[in-house]
Amino acid sequence: MIGKMAPIELSHGGKTWAQLYAAMALHSYGRDLNHNALWLSLSLEGKEIYRSLLDPRDFTMQGHTS
């Protein structure tokens, strides 16, 4: 079920929650994507959704000045 939550949240406009669910789902099935049951079960479209949700460029500190 947790693997299905990211796309559901994303379809309802909850990108932050979708990112959290995507990270939790992949982490709970293991870090090695070559053996991760969730990752292996995703379609190409599903993998693209997860990649876009977990793109590190989306996790910059807003309002942070160096």
N, C-alpha and C positions, 0 to 999 in steps of 0.2 A: 504494500500500500504506500509506503513512504516514497517509493520510486515514482509513483503516479502523482504525488502532490505538487512537485515543481511545475509541470505543465498546467495543472489545474489552477494553481495560484497565479501563474503567469497569464493565463487566459482571462482571469478576473482582475488584472491590473496590479497584482501584488508582487512586483518584481523582487523586492527585498525578501519577502517570505519565500518566493520561488528560489532565490539564490541560497537561502538557508536550507531549504528542503533538498535542493540538488547536492549541496556539499555534504549534508548529513547522510543522504542516501548512498552516495558513492563511497563515503568514508566507512559506512557500516558494512559494506560488502567487500572492502579491502582496497588498498592503495594501488595495487598493480592492475591496471586496466586490462591487461592481457588475460587475467584470471578473475576479473570482477564480474559476477553473474549479472548484475544490473546493467553495466555497460555493454556486455556482450548481448544482452537481450534487446537493446535499443535499436531502432531503425536508424538509417543515416540521418533522417530528419530529427529524430530524438537526440542523437549525439550532437547535432548542431545546436539544438536548443540548450543542452547542458553546457556545451562549450561557450556559448554566448553568455549564459548565466554566470559562469565561473571565470570569465575573462578578467585577469588581474587588473586591467585598466579601469574596470568599473569600481574598484575598491580603493580609490584614492581618497585622501582626507579632504572633504569639502571645507572650504574656508581656511585651509591651512596655508600659511605663508612661511617661506623659508628665509 
